[in-house]
Amino acid sequence: MGWASFSELTINRLSVYLRCLQQLEHEGGTTISSQELADRFHLNSAQIRKDLAYFGEFGIRGVGYNVTQLREHLVNILGLHEERRVLMVGAGNLGTALSHYSGFNTGGFRIVAILDSDPHKLGKRVPGGLTVESVVDLAQIVKERKVHLGVITVPAPSAQRVYDDLVNAGVQAVLNFAPAQLKGHPEVKLKNVDLKINLELLSFFLTHAARMASV
């Protein structure tokens, strides 16, 4: 089965399982069944078994999963055994915050540059230790630092241009935080994270929960 056959929901669940296993390993756990894993972390045991079965046989009937071995399998499945070099475009409040977020610099990821077009920001050091560089040098930086993944944190009007520049420079995947609908490229994986849409989703549920309560 090719990678395109797996839904994002399945891959997202693998990441959740990995975090759970990392916590168990930190606590000294050695083996765990799918039911115990589900009970401990509020998951679905049948879904765990189904998701893992796509990628092989990992557990022992009557014993469960070896925590360390399963964690290592998930690390390999998710490609986290290789270093993924990340380029951040946009050194505003969000970009600066993300540049020193530990999750972007651990577990296989390393931010190698943060770029901006504002001349007042160029040359300044952000909290994560990187120095803001010019977006004009994007293509050169992607090539020289072997960037795999781009992160867009620029204002919405600039997002499509930045995305196109990343694609043309050879970046293989892009995480977009700009509140803009981008025209994607078929050979480059694009993932949009719109924080306001998620807030609006929560607002919808709050509104309708209040209406249901008043009935």
N, C-alpha and C positions, 0 to 999 in steps of 0.2 A: 504494500500500500504506500503510495507516494505521500510526501508531506502535505500536498494540497488537499488530500482526502480527509485530513483531520480538521475538525472545527476549532475555532479559537476557544470555544468553551471547554473543549477537552484539554487543550494545552494549558489554559488558565487553571484548570483543576490540577494538572500535574504540578504546577508551581505551588499550589496550595499544599499538596501532599508533601512536596519537598520541604516546605517551611515546617510542617508538622514533624517530619522525620528529623530535621535538624534540631528541633526543640527536644524531641525524645532522646536523640543521641547526646545532646548536652546534659540531659538529666541522667544519663547512664543507662538508658533503655537498650536492650539487645534484640528482642524479638517482639512482634506485635501482630495480631490478626487484623483482618480488614474490619471486623466488627468492633474490636477494641479501639482501632484507629478512628472509626466512625463515632463511637460513643465519646471518646476523649475530645475530639475536635468538632463535634456537631456536623458530621458528614454522613454520607449514604454509603453503607458497606457494599451494596450491590453495584453502585456506580464506581466505587474504587476498584473493585475486581474487574469490571467491564473495561474501564479506562486502561488499567495496567495490562490487561490481556491483549490489547492492540499491539503491545511492544514486546511480548514474550511471557515466559513463565517465571515468576520471581519468588513465589511463596511455596511452602511445603505444607501439604494437607495435614491438618491436625496440629501444626506447629505455628504457622503464620509466616510473616516476613522477617528476614534478618534486617534490622533497622539500618545498619551501616551499608550493607550491600545494596539495599533498595535505594537508599539515598544516592549512592554512587551511580546506580543505573539511571536515576532521574536526572542527575547532573549531566550525564552523557547524552541522554535523550534530548534534553533542552539545549545542548551545545555549550554548556557552561564550563566544560573542561578546557575550552579554548578561550583565549583572551579576546574580548570584543571591544575594539577601540571606538570610542564615542566622541563625536564632535558636536558641541553645543553652539547654536547660532542664535544670538540674542542675549545680551548681558544686562538686561533689565532686572527688576526685582525677582521675577520667577526664574529666569535663567541663572542668576547669581545664586539663588537659593538651591536650585537643583544641582549646580556645579559642585557643591560641597555636601550634598546629600549622600550619606554613606552607602545607600543602596545602589547608587550609580558608580561607585568605585570599589565594589566588592563583588564576590560571587561570579567572577569572570568578566566584569565590565571595568573599563578604565577610561575616564574622560581625558582626552589628550589635548583638547584646545577649546577655548570659548571665544567666539567672534562677535563683532558688532560693527555697525556702520557709523556710530556716533564718535566723532573725533575726540570728544571730551572724555570718552571711556577708554580709548586705546592706550595701552601701556599700563593701565591700572591693574593692581593685583586683587583678585576676588578672594573671599574667605577660604575657598578650597585650595588656594595656593597657585592657581593658574593666572597668567597675565592675559588681559583682553587683547586680542589681535584683530586685524582688519578683515572684514568679510570679503574684501577685494582679493585676498590671498586664499580664499576657500579652496579652489581647485588644487593649488599647489600643496596646501596643508593636507588635504585628503590623500594625495598621492604620496607625499613624503612620509606621512605618519601612518599610512596604511589604515585609514579610517573605514570601519565597517558600517557604522550606524550613525545617523544624524538625528539631532533633537532640535526641533524648531520652537523657539520661545519669543518670536518677534510679533509685533502688532499684526492684526489680521490682513491689512492691505499689502503687507510685504511677504506674507507667508507663501503664496504660490511661486513668486520669483525665487525665494530661498529654496523651496522644494525643487524647482527645476534646476537650480544651480547644483544642488546636492546630487541629483540624478545624473546630470551631465558630467559631474566630477567622478562618478563611479561608486557612490555610496549605495549599498545593497538594501538598506532598510531605513525607514524614517519614522520617528515618533513625533507627532505634531501636537503641540499644546496651544497653538493659535486658534482662536474661535473663528475658523474659516473652513469652508468646504473646498478641499483641494482636488484638482484634476490629477489623478494618480497615473503612474506608469505601470504597465502590465508586468514588468520584470523587477519592480522594486516594491517591497512590502511596505505599505503605509498604514500606520495605526494612529487614529485620532483620539486625543483625550481632551474633551471639552468640559471643563469644570462647571461652567454655567449650565450646560445641559443637564448635568447630574443634579445640580441644585434645583433646577426647574422640575426634574422628575420627583424629587423629594417634596417640593412644594405642591405638586399635583396630588400626591398621596396624603399630605397633611390636609389639603382642602377637602378631598373627598372623604377622608376619615372623619373630619369635623361634620360634614353633611350627614354621613351615616349615623353618627352619634346623636344627631338632633332629630332623627326620624322617630 
